[in-house]
Structures are given as C-alpha cells and as structure tokens.
Amino acid sequence: METRNGVTLFQGLVVNIEQMDVKVGTKGWHTYQIIRHPGGVGVLPLHADGTVTLIRQLRPAADAFMLELPAGRLGHGEDPAQCGRRELAEETGLIAESLEPLGHLHTSPGVFDEVVHLYLATGLTQGEADPEVYEDIETMRLPLAEAVQMAVDGGISDGKTITALFRASRRAP
C-alpha cells in the first residue's frame, strides 16, 4: 500500500486516529482516516457439560448492557493466548487447561486496524473473578446451542462473540 501525508489527528487512552492519502490502484490518491487499536483477545469458555460462560456488562458506546464472551485489550507486545488466560480469569474466575485458537476477526476494517484473536477455553476450573475497577460484570452460563441461537436471533449482537460462537459450534468434535 502506497501512502503519503500521514498525520496523527488524535492520541487517546485506547486508540489513535491517523489520516493519510492512499493510492488506490489507477483511481489516484484518496484521503483515509484510520483508527489505530492495539488489538484484543476473546475467549469462549466451554464447560464439559456443553455450556458456555458469557458475561453481561455495560458498553457505553452501544448505550446498553451486552452479552459477550470474556475479552480484553492486548498489552504492547503481549502474547494473545496469555492475554486471553488473564482476561478469562479476571472477568469470570475461570482457569483454562487448554486454549484452542478459533482464528481472528477484523472488527471493522473500513475504519479500524483492530484484530481480535479468538480462543476456545476447555478444561475449566472455577476460581475468584477479579475484574478491573471500572468493570461491572455479571456471568451467565447457558448451553452452547442456546447461545448460538441467541446470536442468530439478535439477542447477542457483539461481533467477536457471534464469530466465536459460530466457529466453536462448527469445529470438529
């Protein structure tokens, strides 16, 4: 990709916004704004009985409480699996014996460079949750098939959660 005139318009706590001109094939130079995000991890905890644990928390950007999988932002240079284990434990108290990669997701590639790494957590044991001071999290345990149906019906609207649920439900037994 050929770019020019790049400038940072905003530096925030979580994201930066950059503007640049991008050469688009034979169509010439066009101005783009890109929101830079360090990326994240989402972990779908699957219990031996076929249920999953999701979390319900306030998402001010959506002006709603949303049902999601445990997830968090990557630290600079942090291994995604390590981040996933940390976030799973912090938000639910669950410790996973195994994390199986479910691929990754580009959340909104028209404007964000964010990539979310997805994992399926199995071999779960329950410990104590220790959420961040700004998190008010409620856990919910339900059958995987029911969670998938909620994603189909629109009861779950978070993209990373929908992707992880569908990928987990389609994996080989």
C-alpha positions as CSV (number, residue, x, y, z in Angstrom):
1,M,0.0,0.0,0.0
2,E,1.4,3.4,-1.0
3,T,0.7,6.3,1.4
4,R,1.7,9.9,1.8
5,N,0.9,12.9,4.0
6,G,0.3,10.7,7.1
7,V,-0.5,12.6,10.3
8,T,-1.8,11.6,13.7
9,L,-5.0,13.6,14.4
10,F,-5.8,12.2,17.9
11,Q,-3.9,10.3,20.5
12,G,-6.2,8.7,23.1
13,L,-6.1,6.3,26.1
14,V,-7.1,3.4,23.9
15,V,-6.9,4.5,20.2
16,N,-5.2,6.9,18.0
17,I,-6.6,8.4,14.8
18,E,-4.4,8.8,11.7
19,Q,-5.1,10.5,8.4
20,M,-3.3,9.8,5.2
21,D,-3.6,9.7,1.5
22,V,-3.6,6.2,0.0
23,K,-3.0,5.4,-3.7
24,V,-6.0,3.3,-4.8
25,G,-4.8,1.5,-8.0
26,T,-5.4,3.6,-11.1
27,K,-8.1,5.7,-9.2
28,G,-5.4,8.0,-7.7
29,W,-4.9,9.3,-4.2
30,H,-7.7,9.4,-1.7
31,T,-7.8,10.5,2.0
32,Y,-8.4,7.9,4.6
33,Q,-8.8,8.1,8.4
34,I,-7.8,5.0,10.3
35,I,-8.4,4.3,14.0
36,R,-5.4,2.5,15.4
37,H,-6.1,0.0,18.2
38,P,-3.6,-2.4,19.8
39,G,-5.9,-5.4,19.2
40,G,-7.6,-7.7,21.6
41,V,-8.5,-11.3,22.6
42,G,-11.8,-13.0,23.2
43,V,-12.2,-16.3,24.9
44,L,-15.2,-18.6,24.8
45,P,-15.2,-20.8,27.9
46,L,-16.8,-24.2,27.0
47,H,-17.6,-26.4,30.0
48,A,-17.5,-30.2,30.0
49,D,-21.4,-30.3,30.1
50,G,-21.6,-28.3,26.8
51,T,-22.5,-25.0,28.4
52,V,-20.6,-21.7,27.9
53,T,-20.0,-18.8,30.2
54,L,-20.7,-15.4,28.8
55,I,-20.5,-12.0,30.6
56,R,-23.0,-9.2,30.7
57,Q,-21.6,-5.7,31.1
58,L,-22.3,-2.1,30.3
59,R,-20.9,-0.9,26.9
60,P,-21.3,2.9,26.9
61,A,-20.6,3.1,23.1
62,A,-23.7,0.9,22.5
63,D,-25.6,2.6,25.3
64,A,-26.6,-0.9,26.5
65,F,-25.7,-3.9,28.7
66,M,-24.4,-6.5,26.3
67,L,-23.9,-10.3,26.5
68,E,-20.3,-11.1,25.3
69,L,-17.5,-13.6,25.7
70,P,-14.8,-12.6,28.2
71,A,-12.3,-10.3,26.3
72,G,-9.7,-7.7,26.7
73,R,-7.2,-5.4,25.1
74,L,-3.7,-6.7,24.2
75,G,-0.8,-5.0,26.0
76,H,2.2,-3.9,23.9
77,G,3.9,-7.0,22.5
78,E,1.7,-9.3,24.7
79,D,1.1,-12.9,23.6
80,P,-2.6,-13.2,22.7
81,A,-3.0,-16.6,24.5
82,Q,-1.5,-15.1,27.7
83,C,-3.8,-12.1,27.4
84,G,-6.8,-14.5,26.9
85,R,-6.0,-16.5,30.0
86,R,-5.6,-13.3,32.1
87,E,-8.9,-11.8,30.9
88,L,-10.8,-15.1,31.4
89,A,-9.6,-15.3,35.0
90,E,-10.2,-11.6,35.7
91,E,-13.7,-11.4,34.3
92,T,-15.1,-14.9,35.2
93,G,-12.6,-16.5,37.7
94,L,-12.3,-19.4,35.2
95,I,-8.9,-21.1,34.7
96,A,-8.5,-23.0,31.4
97,E,-6.4,-26.1,31.0
98,S,-6.4,-25.6,27.2
99,L,-6.9,-22.7,24.8
100,E,-7.7,-23.7,21.2
101,P,-7.3,-21.0,18.6
102,L,-10.6,-20.0,16.8
103,G,-8.8,-17.7,14.4
104,H,-9.0,-13.9,14.4
105,L,-11.5,-11.2,13.4
106,H,-11.1,-7.8,11.8
107,T,-13.8,-5.9,13.7
108,S,-14.5,-3.1,11.3
109,P,-11.7,-2.9,8.6
110,G,-13.2,0.1,6.9
111,V,-12.0,2.3,9.8
112,F,-10.2,0.2,12.4
113,D,-7.0,-1.8,12.2
114,E,-8.1,-3.7,15.3
115,V,-7.6,-7.5,15.2
116,V,-9.3,-9.7,17.8
117,H,-7.7,-13.2,18.4
118,L,-10.3,-15.8,19.4
119,Y,-9.9,-18.9,21.6
120,L,-12.0,-21.7,22.9
121,A,-11.2,-22.5,26.5
122,T,-11.7,-26.0,27.9
123,G,-10.7,-28.0,30.9
124,L,-12.1,-25.2,33.1
125,T,-11.8,-24.8,36.9
126,Q,-13.6,-22.1,38.9
127,G,-11.6,-19.5,40.8
128,E,-12.3,-16.0,42.0
129,A,-13.0,-13.3,39.5
130,D,-11.0,-10.0,39.8
131,P,-12.5,-7.5,37.3
132,E,-11.0,-4.1,36.7
133,V,-12.3,-1.3,38.9
134,Y,-14.3,0.1,36.0
135,E,-16.0,-3.2,35.1
136,D,-19.3,-4.3,36.5
137,I,-19.6,-7.9,35.2
138,E,-22.3,-10.5,35.6
139,T,-21.6,-14.0,34.4
140,M,-24.2,-16.2,32.6
141,R,-23.9,-19.9,31.9
142,L,-26.0,-21.4,29.1
143,P,-25.9,-24.2,26.6
144,L,-23.7,-23.5,23.6
145,A,-26.7,-24.3,21.2
146,E,-28.8,-21.7,23.1
147,A,-26.1,-19.1,22.8
148,V,-25.7,-19.7,19.1
149,Q,-29.5,-19.4,18.7
150,M,-29.3,-16.0,20.6
151,A,-26.7,-14.9,18.1
152,V,-28.9,-16.0,15.2
153,D,-31.9,-14.2,16.7
154,G,-30.1,-11.0,17.5
155,G,-30.1,-11.4,21.3
156,I,-26.3,-11.4,21.1
157,S,-25.1,-8.6,18.8
158,D,-21.4,-8.4,19.6
159,G,-19.3,-9.4,16.6
160,K,-16.5,-11.2,18.4
161,T,-18.9,-13.2,20.4
162,I,-21.0,-14.2,17.4
163,T,-17.9,-15.2,15.5
164,A,-16.5,-17.3,18.3
165,L,-19.9,-19.0,18.9
166,F,-20.3,-20.0,15.3
167,R,-16.7,-21.1,14.9
168,A,-16.9,-23.2,18.1
169,S,-20.2,-24.8,17.1
170,R,-18.7,-25.8,13.7
171,R,-15.4,-27.3,15.0
172,A,-14.8,-31.0,14.7
173,P,-15.8,-32.9,17.9
